[in-house]
Amino acid sequence: MNSVRDDVLVIGGGAIGLAVALAVLESGRSVRVLERDSVGGATSHANCGTITPSHAPPLAAPGATWRGLRWLFSAQAPFYIRPRVDPALWRWLWHFARRCNARDWLRSAQARAALLNDSRARLAGWVRRYGLDCEFEQNGLDYVFRDPANFERYVHECEALNRLGVATEIIPGTDYQRQEPAFREGLAGAIRFAADAHLRPDRYTAELARTLRAHGGIIEEHCEVTALEADDHGVRVETVQGPRAGRDAVVALASWTPAFAGRLGLDVPIQPGKGYSITYSRPHLAPSRPIVLKDRLVFITSWSDGFRLGSTMEFSGYDARLDPTRLAILENAAREYLHEPFGAEVRERWYGWRPMTWDDLPVLGRSPKHRHLWLAAGHGMLGMSMSAATGQLLADLIDGRAPALDPMPYRVERF
């Protein structure tokens, strides 16, 4: 296990990289994770931690283009594009707009549902088998509405979700308020997804790392990969801590994958979709399960000692500013819906870049140019939700086993 050459090198120590490493380790292979900072310290750190088969429908849906155009350049909108000259972004948006039709929506939804449903069950199995202490709860998720027209639009979508194997429960507004006293009056209704779950994302990645180390995996933090060479015999990488080698390597660098893959001659069209969150102490009156304020596209997750508001989508490249306007969107939405919109203590204001593909499907599989190089990136807002299934799929493909899921929809060649 401590040899210079490992069976599999995993480049990137977020939720996806760690899940791939654990699945590879379970298959009997040695594995080494190379992380340039600290494991779980980037986008895996402060998202809302929801595990969501309910999110099978892709963002590229019929009508999404026109809704997006209304918000396009408004910094107050849930979706925002910072005006700039960026040919790669506009090419991405053009492909996204082309997919806003019923046929492509269904194809992406089916592929997302397969990955999400497999991952939901597999992740619960990991929690039991390895005793992952990450506040994993299986009590569902609710979409909550104040706008009656928006509520009715999503009620009509429930039929399509049910066909995808996503069970829904429609709850009138007055009934929901009796169930959830944390909410202000005036709700139009709610849709419950009983099969959804949630966890504490920073603890999930910490527990994956603990489990890996306990079972013989190696994690090297502050070990940035600066170069990679792959041939018919394996992969060699240069890092700031010296060379490493493996039979195979998996690139799991989330929004940083395009730049890394580009140096290897691969075009991976991922855009960084910037999201924000604010973490507070838990208020006295908090929702009993994760919530999406669907009219405002804001997520709320409560834990035993914490409370998080999150979401928004901003295409501003790799802009590293913590924009107070975007954070205010989260707080204003909470004020509109909740009697106690915040906890007494602000613990963290945060942003992270989600790796967005234009078809809302991750890039999973072998590099078309390198026999021993594999990709696991582009999970958008669903990295936590898809992590366990992604890990198993990559482990199966690397080992040459028949995978539990059809890998075709996720191959990089589709671009």
N, C-alpha and C positions, 0 to 999 in steps of 0.2 A: 504493500500500500504506500510506502514512503519512498518508492523508487523514483528515479528521475522521470521515467516514462510511465504514464498511466494509461488505462484503457480509454478513458474519456475525460477530456478537458471541457469544462463548462465555463464560458466567458460571460460573466455577469452573475451577480449574487442577489438579484431581486427574487420576488415570489416565483417567477417562471424558471429562472436558472436553478434555484434551490429545489423546486419540484422536479425538474428534469434530473437533477443530480440524485435525488432520493429514489426515483423510479429506476434509474440506471443502477444504483447500488443494490436495489431489490432484485435486479436481474442477475446479480452475481459479478458485476464488473467493478473494477476500481475506478474512482472518480475524484477529480480535483476541481474545485471551484476557484476561479480567479476573479476577484472583485477589486475594482480600482479604488473604492472608498470602503465603507462598512456595509456588511450584508443588510439588505432591506432598507437602506438609507435613502433611496430616491423615491420613485413613484409608489413603491410598495409601502411607504412609511405611514402616510396620513390620509389615505383615501377612506371611504366610508365602510369598507370591509363587508359589503353585502355579497352574498353568494346567490346568484340570480338566474335560474332557468327562465324566469319571467322576462328576461331581457333578450330572448331569442330574436324578436323583430329587429332588423338593422335600422340605423339612422337613415339610410338611403331608402326612403319610403315614398309612395305616391303623394305628392303635395309638399314634400319636405323642401324642395327647391324654392317654392313661393313663400313658405313660412320663413326660410332662411333669408331670403331677400329683404323681407320686412325688417329683420334684425341686423342686417349685414354689417353696417358700420356704426352701430349704436353701442357704446361702451356699457350701457345700462341693460342690454339684452342678454338673455342666457347664452346666445351664440354671437360671437364677435370676431371680426377680422380686422386686425390693425392694418390700416392702409400702407402699402409699400409695394415696391417692384420685386416680385418673387415668382419667376416663371414656373418653378417646380410646384409652388402652391396653387397657382391658377390652373396648371395642368391637372393637378390632383382634384381640384374642385370641378373641373369639366368632366372628368371621369365619374366623380361622385354624382353629379347631376344626371348623367346619362343612365345611371342605375336607379333613379327614382321612378320606377315603374313596377307594375304588379308582378311580372315574371321574374325579374332580378331580385325583387324583395323576397319572394317566396324561396328562391334558391338560397339566398344568404340566410334567411330565417331557418330553413331546414338544416343547413350545415352548422349554424350557431347552436340550434337546439340540440343537435347530436353531441356537440362538444360540451355544452353546459350541463345537460342531463347526466352524461357520463362522469363529468367532473364533480358534480354535486354528490353523487353516491360514493365516488372514490375518495373524496376529501373526508367525508364522514367516516369512512373506513380507516383512513390514516389517523384521524383524531382518536378513534378507539384503540387501534393497534399500537400506536406509539405514545398514547397519553399526552397528546399535544395540548398544552395549557394555554389556550388562546381565546377563551370565552366564546367558544363555538355554541351557537344557539340555533335550534331548528323550529322557530315559531313563526316563520313566514315574513312577508313584507306587504305593505299596503300602499297603493296609489290613492292619494286623497285629493279631492277636487272642491273648489268653490264655484267654478264656472260651469253652469249646467250644460252648455253646449259642448264644452270640452269633455265633460263626463260622458255624455251620450256618444261622442265620437269614439271614446275608448271602450265603452260598453259594446259597441258594434264590432270592435276589433277582438273582443274576447272569443268570438266564435272561431276566428282564425287561430288564435292561441290554443284553444282547446284541441283543434285538429293537429297542432304541433306537439301535443302531449303536455301542455302547460295548463294546469287546472286553475280556474278562476272562480271567485265568489263575489257577486255584486251586492253591495250593502248601501241602502238608502242613507242619506245624510243624517237624518234625525236618529236612526238606529245606531249609526257609527258614533255619533257624539255621546250617546249613552254608554257605549263600550269604551270610549276613549275620552275621558273628561279633560285631558290636556288640551283639547282643541276648542277654539272659539266657536261661537254659534255661526250659522250661515253656510254650513257645508252642503254641497250638492250631492255628494256621495263618495263612496270609496270602492276600490277593487282590491280584493285580497288574493295574494298568491301564497297559498299555505305551504307549498313545497320549497319556498325560498328559505335561506338561512343567513346568518351573519357571524362575524368573528372580529377580533381585534387585530387589525392587519400587522402592526408592528410586532405583536406577540406571535402571530402565525409565522412570520419569517424567522423570528428568533428561535421558535420551537423547531422549525425545519432545520435550521443550522445546528441546533443542539442534537437533534436526532441523527443528522448526517455524521457529525463528529463521533457520536456514541457508537455508530455502526461502522466506523472505519473510513468514512469519507474525509477528505482533506479540504479545508477552506483556507485560502490565502487572501486576507484583506490587504488593502492598500498595495495591490499588485496589478497595476494597470498593464494591459497587453498593448505593446507598441508596434508589433509586426507579427504576421502570420504567414507561414508557408505550408502548402499542402501538396502532397504528391501521392502516388499509388500505394505508398507504404504507410502513410500516416500524416500527422500534423506536427509542426514545430512552431512554437511561438516565442517571441522575445518579450520579456516583461521588465518592469523596473527593478525586479528582484532577481533577474537572471532568466536563462532559457528554461522552457518546459516543453515536454513532448507527450504525444498521445497517439493512440491508434485512430481516434476520432475526436472532433471538437464540435461543440454546440455553441453558436453565437446567440446569446439571450440578453441583448443590450437594449431592449425596449426602444425608446425614441432615438437612441444613439446608433441603432443598427444600420441605417442607411449610409452614414459616413464610414463606418467600419467596413461594411460590405462593399462599398464603392471602391475601396482600395484593393479589393479582390476581384474587381471587374463585374460586380453584381449590382443590378439596379433594383432596389427594394423601395417602392414608393410609399414610405411611411412619413406622415406629417406629425409634428409634435402638437398635440391638442392640450393646451394649458388648462389645468383645473385648479381650483382653490378649495381650501377647507379651513375651518376655525374649530378648535377643540376647547371645550369649557369643562369645568366641574359639572357634575350632573345636577340639574335643577330638581326641586322637590316634586314637581308635577311634569313628568316626561312621558312621551308615548311608550307603549308597552312593547313595541316591535319596530323595526326599521320602517321609515316612511319616505315616500317620494311626494313632495308637494308638486303635483303634476302640472298645475297651471304655471308654476314658476321654475320647474325643472330643478328643484333643490332637494337633496337627500338629507335625512336626519337619522342618525344612529345613536342609540344610548347603550352604555355599558354600565357595569356595576359602579364605577367611579368616574365616568366620563360621558361626554355629550358632544357630538360632532355634527356640524353643518358642512355640506360639501356640494360640489358640482360646478357648473358653468363650463363653457367650452370656448376657448380663445385661441385663434390662430395668429400668433405673433412671433413665429419662429422660436428661437431659443432665448427670448427675452427673459431676463432673470429678475425683473422687478416684481415686488409684491404690491400689486395695484389695489389701493384702498377702495376704488370704485367697484371692482369686482367682488371684493370681500363684503361690501355694503349690500350687494344683491342678495347674498346669503342671509344676512341679518334682517333685512327688510322683509324677506319672504317668511322667515320664522315669526316675526312680529305680527304679520297678517293672519297667521294660522293658529298660533299657540298662545295660551295664557301666560306661560313662562317660556319665552323664546330662547333664553340663555341660562347658563349656570352663573354663579357669582364670580367665578375666577376664569379668566382667559388663560389657557395653558399654551396654546400655539396657534399662530397664524401661518399658513403654509400654502405653497403651490407645488405642482408637479406636472410633468409632461406625459400625456398619454400617447402611446404609439398608434396612430390612426391610419388604417388602410382605407381606400375608397370604397371597397365592398364590405367593410366591417367584418372581415374574416382575418384571422391571424395567418402568418406565414410560417408553416411547419413542414419540415422535410429536408431532404438532401439538397445541397447546392448543385445546380445543373452543371457547374464547371469544376467541382472538386468532389471526388468520390468519398472522402472522409470528413467533409465539412457539412454541418447541418445548421438549420436556422430555426429559431423559436422566438418569434417577435410579432408585433403588430396586433396585440390583443385589445387595443383601444381602452375602453373603460372597464374591461372584464378580465383583467389579469388575475385577480384573486379567484374569480368564479371559474375560470378556465384552467387554472394552474395544474391541478392534479391530473386532469385528462391530457393536457399537453405533455406533462412529464411521462405518462404511460405511453402515449403515442410515439414520442421520440425514442424512448427506451426500446419499444417494440421494433421500430424501423431500424435503429442502429444494430440491434441484435439479429435482424433478419427474420423476426417472428411475424406471423399474421396479426396485424393490429386489430384491436377491438373496434376501431372506427375506420371508415373509409377515408384514407388520407388525401384523396384526389382534390377535394374542394379547397385545401389549404396550401397546395404546392405553389412555390414561387413562380413556376412557369406560367401560371395563369395571367401574369401581368405582361 
